[in-house]
Amino acid sequence: MTSPGSAKRSPLKFFILLFALSVPFWLAGGMAEQELPLPFSLPAGALVLVCPMAAALILVYREEGSNGIKQQFSRCFDYGRIKSKVWYLPILFLMPLLMALEYTVMKLTGMPVPDPQFTFIALPAFFILFFVGGVGEEIGWTGYATDPLQARRTALEASIILGIIWAIWHAIPYIQGHNAPLWILGQCEAAVMLRVLIVWIYNNTGKSLFAAIAFHASVNLSELVLFPIYGSYYDPIIAFFLLAVTAAAVVILWGPKTLADYRYARSKA
């Protein structure tokens, strides 16, 4: 099952247009004399998150007209494609679990990390906020670019290509956020692993864009809210290793060709 009109789509055009649309946001972020009042002290360049959606919708309109745009937005809530509800476990809880493991590792190794400081009652509101942000990104990365890339390459290859470009695209806001070079490197490496997991979830939920967006929201919730204090103690180097192990297990168990054939593991036994 592929997304509507995916055969007409060009990932290369999407990448070029995405970076072209992102340049003004990056320049604005670089020239801002003071931080904008964005959540979690994000730099102005973080507003670039609307660009994947904008690039995808421009291309979809040219290729499929206004009906294509309507279909893209309707896919943001295509949870009906998730036939096996067990997939809500990794969608909602995989990343919080990995962040709990990271926190445990930091505690056991004596790193000065404080206790988590969040209220459960606020988590739904944060999740909705991050879901909206995930729509801005995943309409492009998953809704537009993933299927045509998978039509040409294996799911693993497609996810790694997407992950590398996704990481490069994020690098400038990371720099503008005054993060250390090692932090930026670790976060970019973690992004590649996360894209493997997003494609894995997407392929196993009937190509549900909603599933990809919800997982994206869960990632941001885990890193920026659940991890103390609002993500300020989050260590992307540790996160990368945990995500790499998880992604490797996914590839071994579900197979690199589709990331969706669990029988692959048993057939190779």
Solvent accessible surface area in square Angstrom, and as a share of the most:
residue,aa,sasa,rsa
1,M,160,0.72
2,T,84,0.49
3,S,3,0.02
4,P,50,0.31
5,G,29,0.28
6,S,12,0.08
7,A,102,0.79
8,K,132,0.56
9,R,4,0.02
10,S,27,0.18
11,P,11,0.07
12,L,119,0.59
13,K,121,0.51
14,F,0,0.00
15,F,23,0.10
16,I,111,0.56
17,L,41,0.21
18,L,0,0.00
19,F,56,0.23
20,A,61,0.47
21,L,53,0.26
22,S,0,0.00
23,V,65,0.37
24,P,80,0.50
25,F,66,0.27
26,W,24,0.08
27,L,104,0.52
28,A,54,0.42
29,G,12,0.11
30,G,55,0.53
31,M,145,0.65
32,A,42,0.33
33,E,180,0.81
34,Q,147,0.66
35,E,106,0.48
36,L,73,0.36
37,P,138,0.87
38,L,41,0.21
39,P,65,0.41
40,F,50,0.21
41,S,81,0.52
42,L,58,0.29
43,P,19,0.12
44,A,11,0.08
45,G,0,0.00
46,A,18,0.14
47,L,75,0.37
48,V,5,0.03
49,L,59,0.30
50,V,60,0.35
51,C,2,0.01
52,P,0,0.00
53,M,46,0.20
54,A,36,0.28
55,A,0,0.00
56,A,0,0.00
57,L,27,0.13
58,I,76,0.39
59,L,10,0.05
60,V,0,0.00
61,Y,127,0.48
62,R,190,0.69
63,E,46,0.21
64,E,40,0.18
65,G,24,0.23
66,S,62,0.40
67,N,98,0.50
68,G,2,0.02
69,I,44,0.22
70,K,134,0.57
71,Q,79,0.35
72,Q,1,0.01
73,F,88,0.37
74,S,73,0.47
75,R,10,0.04
76,C,3,0.02
77,F,122,0.51
78,D,21,0.11
79,Y,119,0.45
80,G,48,0.46
81,R,55,0.20
82,I,1,0.00
83,K,168,0.71
84,S,53,0.34
85,K,122,0.52
86,V,87,0.50
87,W,31,0.11
88,Y,60,0.23
89,L,102,0.51
90,P,24,0.15
91,I,0,0.00
92,L,63,0.31
93,F,119,0.50
94,L,27,0.14
95,M,0,0.00
96,P,30,0.19
97,L,102,0.51
98,L,9,0.04
99,M,6,0.03
100,A,54,0.42
101,L,80,0.40
102,E,0,0.00
103,Y,39,0.15
104,T,63,0.37
105,V,58,0.33
106,M,7,0.03
107,K,92,0.39
108,L,146,0.72
109,T,93,0.54
110,G,63,0.60
111,M,71,0.32
112,P,119,0.75
113,V,8,0.05
114,P,37,0.23
115,D,93,0.48
116,P,60,0.38
117,Q,99,0.44
118,F,57,0.24
119,T,85,0.49
120,F,156,0.65
121,I,157,0.80
122,A,32,0.25
123,L,28,0.14
124,P,81,0.51
125,A,68,0.53
126,F,44,0.18
127,F,50,0.21
128,I,113,0.57
129,L,83,0.41
130,F,17,0.07
131,F,21,0.09
132,V,97,0.56
133,G,19,0.18
134,G,0,0.00
135,V,23,0.13
136,G,3,0.03
137,E,12,0.05
138,E,0,0.00
139,I,0,0.00
140,G,0,0.00
141,W,0,0.00
142,T,2,0.01
143,G,1,0.01
144,Y,1,0.00
145,A,0,0.00
146,T,1,0.01
147,D,5,0.03
148,P,2,0.01
149,L,13,0.06
150,Q,33,0.15
151,A,86,0.67
152,R,147,0.54
153,R,126,0.46
154,T,46,0.27
155,A,2,0.01
156,L,39,0.20
157,E,77,0.34
158,A,0,0.00
159,S,0,0.00
160,I,63,0.32
161,I,50,0.25
162,L,0,0.00
163,G,0,0.00
164,I,82,0.42
165,I,34,0.17
166,W,14,0.05
167,A,5,0.04
168,I,101,0.51
169,W,2,0.01
170,H,31,0.14
171,A,22,0.17
172,I,61,0.31
173,P,11,0.07
174,Y,34,0.13
175,I,103,0.52
176,Q,36,0.16
177,G,30,0.29
178,H,160,0.72
179,N,48,0.24
180,A,60,0.46
181,P,113,0.71
182,L,117,0.58
183,W,65,0.23
184,I,25,0.13
185,L,97,0.48
186,G,0,0.00
187,Q,19,0.08
188,C,24,0.14
189,E,60,0.27
190,A,1,0.01
191,A,7,0.05
192,V,20,0.12
193,M,38,0.17
194,L,10,0.05
195,R,0,0.00
196,V,3,0.01
197,L,0,0.00
198,I,1,0.01
199,V,1,0.01
200,W,15,0.05
201,I,0,0.00
202,Y,0,0.00
203,N,22,0.11
204,N,31,0.16
205,T,2,0.01
206,G,27,0.26
207,K,30,0.13
208,S,0,0.00
209,L,0,0.00
210,F,36,0.15
211,A,0,0.00
212,A,0,0.00
213,I,0,0.00
214,A,3,0.03
215,F,0,0.00
216,H,10,0.04
217,A,0,0.00
218,S,2,0.01
219,V,10,0.05
220,N,36,0.19
221,L,17,0.08
222,S,0,0.00
223,E,13,0.06
224,L,42,0.21
225,V,2,0.01
226,L,32,0.16
227,F,3,0.01
228,P,2,0.01
229,I,63,0.32
230,Y,101,0.38
231,G,15,0.15
232,S,83,0.53
233,Y,87,0.33
234,Y,14,0.05
235,D,32,0.17
236,P,2,0.01
237,I,48,0.24
238,I,29,0.15
239,A,0,0.00
240,F,41,0.17
241,F,125,0.52
242,L,37,0.18
243,L,0,0.00
244,A,28,0.21
245,V,106,0.61
246,T,24,0.14
247,A,5,0.04
248,A,49,0.38
249,A,44,0.34
250,V,6,0.03
251,V,30,0.17
252,I,114,0.58
253,L,63,0.31
254,W,42,0.15
255,G,3,0.02
256,P,44,0.27
257,K,153,0.65
258,T,58,0.33
259,L,0,0.00
260,A,38,0.30
261,D,54,0.28
262,Y,100,0.38
263,R,164,0.60
264,Y,74,0.28
265,A,26,0.20
266,R,157,0.57
267,S,83,0.54
268,K,140,0.59
269,A,123,0.95
